[in-house]
Amino acid sequence: MPLYAKPIDHLIEALTRLPGIGKKTASRLAFYILRSSPIEAQELARAILDVKEKIRLCSLCFNLTDEDPCGICQDEHRIQETLCIVEGPNDLMAIENTGEYKGR
């Protein structure tokens, strides 16, 4: 006999597929979602769907964006001739958060 109702088990299983999320954390998250209001749950679901539907690569720099070209490439105050090559989006965010780099 299953410990939880099928929808709860399904949610826990889906959450365990996220990196770094084990069964215990997935259970905590599932029960948090279960206790949240329908509006909060819908906002979470919509945010996940929006990322999958709207995020794409910038045609100029391959940054993750919802507009093409991305905000960095659109910024006329940036030095167009200076490029910074990064491994991934997290590296780009780290550089952008310093506020010091003025190129693309």
Buried (B, 14 or more C-beta within 10 A) or exposed (E): EEEBEEEBBEBBEEBBEEEEBEEEBBBEBBBEBEEEEEEEBEEEEEEEEEEEEEEBEBEBBEBBBEEEBBEBBEEEEBEEEEEBEBEEEEEBEEEBEEEEBEEB
